């Protein structure tokens, strides 16, 4: 029996979502800290560049190395977990993050930080790919409530990350890295002491080639390329915007806190309602179109900080809706296992889009408006690519959504990084 198989029979569905074993809260706490890493570095990008004498493109490599390693690692996390068990995988992931976050804080060059962020990406991939199954297996009240708890941890982490980065970054750009290392060390201790040993699941082991073979299905390939293209705009917003904003760490932290909060709320509450009313593909295209317009407005008004602030927060609404809907589309876009589809999608999206933060920074060094224009153009092309696949994806809007599925929540995790 796998770790997810035990969830449905452990407790009655009427159990309150808040009445959970200590092990669940330990993993949920660690999940919040792991997801904080997504936006934690936003407020300190400019201070790092100024104090280490680095260009915006060099500093933006912090995102590139993280994404590249995370995307590749997503292909092997299942293999690792199936051999050493979920608890050991979680602990290895946390230990790697503690070490590399601390090393990043002790760095003296941007190149060192970039390299240590790559190691951080490996640890994060191991952790987030296993945390969901662990929570589902240990939680009370059924699978649906366990996944709601997990998604809540995701949303809190994404929203709070920039805020914590801003507060700690006001002390020193090194402080957010050390803060993550300390919090992850606490999480490591909690999981060691509170989470029972979890044996490796006795399940069929998926081939490493399976995600690549899955991309032969045009529907999945279309969605993956769509994600790759709008990912360019996504990471232009995340990695480049702090430079033209040119504000203090507190201000950047609060701005991107608003972005993360908008993303979390729209993905959980707004997306399902719009999907039921207007359909999955039409709403994806609309969300992408609004995001492209949003980036274009940032390109036109790059010198106007008030416009940039409003556009950053609004982008969270559009990205939250799109992330949720494109995730569900991935799950039913090809006749393959959902975990395989998720791995293929994550690999194309992250590895293919890893250069986006660096390219945005490089373009911005010559023309501050250009990164946003290119981001808007790539997002517009994403809409065109998605439109070419409407025939092979026609069944998506005929499919009855299955809310709070384990595979969907796992893909949402990957899609939010």
Buried (B, 14 or more C-beta within 10 A) or exposed (E): EBBBEEBEEBBEEEBEBEEBBEBBBBBBBBBBBBBBBBBBBBBBBBBBBEEBEBBBBBBBBBBBBBBBBBBBBBBBBBEBBBEBBBBBBBBBBBBBBBBBBBBBBEBEEBEBBBBBBBBBBBBBBBBBBBBBBBBBBBBBBBBBBBBBBBBBBBBBBBBBBBBBBBBBBBEBBBBBBBBBBBBBBBBBEBBEEBBEEBEBBEEEEBEEEBBBEBBEBBBBBBBBBBBBBBBBBBBBBBBBBBBBBEBBBBBBBBBBBBBBBBBBBBBBEBBBEBBEEEBBBBBBBBBBBBBBBBBBBBBBBBEBBEBBBBBBBBBBBBBBBBBBBBBBBBBBBBEBBBBBBBBBBBBBBBBBBBBBBBBBBBBBBEEBBBBBBBBBBBBBBBBEBBEEBBEBBEEBBEEEBEEBBBBBBBBBBBBBB
